Amino acid sequence: MCLAIPGKVLTIEGDDPITRIAQVQFGGITKRVSLACVPDVAVDQYVLVHAGLAISVIDNAEAQRVFEYLERIDELTELSGETS
């Protein structure tokens, strides 16, 4: 299944809005993500990420709702690489 997953922006590298990269945390996993589509995002904000690209900024409440939904459908273990 292809989903956009919320993650918290931990750090941002670079000044050019097209080439900026962030370290984004998804639960216990941290990945490098392109910020080309969200040039105004800041550290500690949540973004929706699809295929290594942050596609929108969301608020904390929305991110938590998505995490709860993913837990219910057991998709969070798939993100971490764990198997049931």
N, C-alpha and C positions, 0 to 999 in steps of 0.2 A: 504494500500500500504506500502511495506517495502522499505525504502530508507536509504542511508547513508546521514546524515545531517552534514553540516559544523558547527563547533563551535570554539570559541576562548578560548584558555587555559588561565585561570585566575591565578590559583595556582597549584602547584605540591606538593604532599606529598609522602615521602619515598625516599629511595636511591636505592633499589633493582629494576632493570629494569623490572622484571617480576611482581612485586607487586605494583609498583607506581600507584597512583590514582591522578586524576586532578579534579579541579572544572572547568567545561567548560560551557561557556555561549552561548546559542542559542537565539539570540534576547534578550528578557527580561527574559528568563528562564535559571537557572543555575542547572546543574546536575553533579553528581560524575561519572567519567568515568575511566575505566581501560586504562593504557598506555602500556600494555604488548607488543603490536604490533608496537609501535612507541617509542623505547627506547631513541632516540635522540631528542625528541620534547622538546621545551622550552616554558616558559611563554610568552604570547603574540603571539604565532603562532596559526594557524588554523589547525584543524584536522577534518577528516571525521569520524563520529561516527555512528556505527550501533549496536543496541542492547546493549548499554552500554560499547562498546569497540571502542577505537580510532583505525581505521584501516589504516589510512595514514595521512601524513602531506601535506597540500596544502597551496598555497600562498594566500595572501589577495585578489588579483584580482579574482582568481578562486572561493573563498568563496563568494564574492559579486555576481558573476554571478549565482551561485547556489541559493543564497537568492532571487535574482530577478526572477529567474525561478519559485521557490516555491511560491512566491507572486502571479505570474501570474496564477498558477494552484490552488491557494487558499489552499496550504498545510500548510502555516505558522500558520493559525488559529487552525489547527488540532494539531500542536505541543503545543500550549499554552493551549489547552483544551477548547477554546472558541467555541461556536457554532454559526452558521449563523442564 
